[in-house]
Amino acid sequence: MSRRSVYLRGQADACRELANDIRDADTQVELRKLADKFIARAVEIESKEAAASVAFH
């Protein structure tokens, strides 16, 4: 995993933790959506890295 992918996954974790600590339901939903976007971007990066790795072997 690249540093960027690890960073994005860490940001997603932070969003989920914050969502669990906040009582406002709308904010919880938005933080969880943001976490999902971070994860989707991390997966995209990891997929590209995997494809590049296969292409070189």
Contacts in CASP RR format, 6 or more apart in sequence:
PFRMAT RR
TARGET T0000
AUTHOR 0000-0000-0000
METHOD contacts of the structure
MODEL  1
MSRRSVYLRGQADACRELANDIRDADTQVELRKLADKFIARAVEIESKEA
AASVAFH
1 46 0 8 1.000
1 49 0 8 1.000
2 45 0 8 1.000
2 46 0 8 1.000
2 49 0 8 1.000
4 42 0 8 1.000
4 45 0 8 1.000
5 42 0 8 1.000
5 45 0 8 1.000
5 46 0 8 1.000
5 49 0 8 1.000
6 42 0 8 1.000
8 38 0 8 1.000
8 39 0 8 1.000
8 41 0 8 1.000
8 42 0 8 1.000
8 45 0 8 1.000
9 38 0 8 1.000
9 39 0 8 1.000
9 42 0 8 1.000
10 38 0 8 1.000
11 35 0 8 1.000
11 38 0 8 1.000
12 34 0 8 1.000
12 35 0 8 1.000
12 36 0 8 1.000
12 38 0 8 1.000
12 39 0 8 1.000
12 42 0 8 1.000
13 35 0 8 1.000
15 31 0 8 1.000
15 32 0 8 1.000
15 34 0 8 1.000
15 35 0 8 1.000
15 38 0 8 1.000
16 31 0 8 1.000
16 32 0 8 1.000
16 35 0 8 1.000
18 31 0 8 1.000
19 27 0 8 1.000
19 28 0 8 1.000
19 31 0 8 1.000
19 32 0 8 1.000
19 35 0 8 1.000
20 28 0 8 1.000
22 28 0 8 1.000
22 31 0 8 1.000
END
